[in-house]
Amino acid sequence: MDFFHYENNELYCEEVLVSDVAESVGTPFYLYSQRTIVDHYKKLDSAFSGIDHLICFSMKSNANLAICKTLANEGSGADIVSGGELYKAIKAGFNPQNIVFAGVGKTDSEIEYALKTDILMFNVESMSEAKAINRVAGNLGKKARIALRVNPDVDPGTHKHITTGKKENKFGLAIDHAIEYFTEANNMPNLDVIGIHAHIGSQIVSTEPYVESLKRLSKLISDLEKVGINIKTLNIGGGLGIIYNEENPSTAQQFAEAILPLVKPTGRRLILEPGRFIVGNAGILVTKVVYIKQTETKTFVIVDAGMNDLIRPALYDSYHNIRPLKINGTEEMTADIVGPICESADCFAKDRKINVVQEGDLLSIFSAGAYGFVMSSNYNARPKVAEVMVIGDKYFVVRKRETYEDLIKGEVIPQDIL
Ligand SMILES: *Cc1c(COP(=O)(O)O)cnc(C)c1O
């Protein structure tokens, strides 16, 4: 459920008319519905209310402070993948005891920062990393809580760029050798091995891959018990899919019903790391039609947002629903909706049937709340767009649009060539 809806053919976010925001903020901009974020979080949280669990919002999907703060206020934890995300997590008010740290390339300084912040645990992706954490913790006179991320070799049935739990992926440790790895880590003096972690991919619409993964994880938990390793937390990662077009993803309730029979008997604390599920459909990208260009074979709707603002269509061939903020009649046209960037991949939709639009019209690119702004860049020297959050009948700019001055921040021309 999300709180974007049309009323008298005009798009609203909660009680705010989206074109009013466009008028005051200018285009392009991201617009988030706070109510949607809270609703999604609560749905997942209540689906698991029967067991000890912690939801760690995956900050890489959207790291805006206002969004993170909204979730921290609800009691959410954070799943981070860098020192920068840790910094933002703390600024947003997440309790360090609810922060888990994943990623295959953690550096010594990131590890040190996380240890000093006293986060809940590291999700360790290799034995070299385990050794590094052991060493850094030793230098600080601390003991580091860790989970080992195992790779359960499950096919989540999603796009190859967002599959992470198969043998050939760079993430985690092979489950076939997990006992050896856990034993080795358990013998490191400055590590406290408290958990098991697996994240198999993203935009997973069915419950089967999770069930498959959990079967392997629960077997591992009991095998570990046999060798005297008693882990406390079972982290099954994120990846819950959402509706972009005509997907039929399982609901939080269905997801819980499918996996609880496997989680409960383990008696372990469950950790979930949803990103897209919480924010994906809580955000849109609003853009303006700059030109309409008719060629011999095609109509191009050229908009003022580009692939530097939202790269998902170019990177993952992903589908985003696109509609005008104001719908005039029922007449449709077929067009390529493209941005201004000098790249052929700068295309939001190919041969798409949309309501007829004209130069100057405003469009909404839906389902842009996850992996949207966070993946944006300054390519083509384009200032990053503004982010706005709607709360009921009010809206707030939660990140200012960048200026041309921002584009040269930190750049220096050496004295020698002046
Ligand atoms: C990306 C990621 C997530 C979140 O994935 P979503 O598909 O957005 O839910 C969770 N855990 C880890 C380790 C990740 O890398």
PDBQT file of the ligand as one rigid body, heavy atoms in Angstrom, charges set to zero:
ROOT
HETATM    1  C1  LIG A 501      21.332  -4.685  -0.557  1.00  0.00    +0.000 C 
HETATM    2  C2  LIG A 501      21.286  -5.484   0.679  1.00  0.00    +0.000 A 
HETATM    3  C3  LIG A 501      20.101  -5.571   1.413  1.00  0.00    +0.000 A 
HETATM    4  C4  LIG A 501      18.803  -4.925   0.990  1.00  0.00    +0.000 C 
HETATM    5  O1  LIG A 501      18.291  -5.445  -0.188  1.00  0.00    +0.000 OA
HETATM    6  P1  LIG A 501      16.797  -5.044  -0.650  1.00  0.00    +0.000 P 
HETATM    7  O2  LIG A 501      16.607  -5.827  -1.877  1.00  0.00    +0.000 OA
HETATM    8  O3  LIG A 501      16.778  -3.588  -0.884  1.00  0.00    +0.000 OA
HETATM    9  O4  LIG A 501      15.891  -5.462   0.440  1.00  0.00    +0.000 OA
HETATM   10  C5  LIG A 501      20.121  -6.290   2.583  1.00  0.00    +0.000 A 
HETATM   11  N1  LIG A 501      21.251  -6.906   3.022  1.00  0.00    +0.000 NA
HETATM   12  C6  LIG A 501      22.413  -6.839   2.329  1.00  0.00    +0.000 A 
HETATM   13  C7  LIG A 501      23.608  -7.514   2.856  1.00  0.00    +0.000 C 
HETATM   14  C8  LIG A 501      22.465  -6.127   1.139  1.00  0.00    +0.000 A 
HETATM   15  O5  LIG A 501      23.608  -6.074   0.466  1.00  0.00    +0.000 OA
ENDROOT
TORSDOF 0
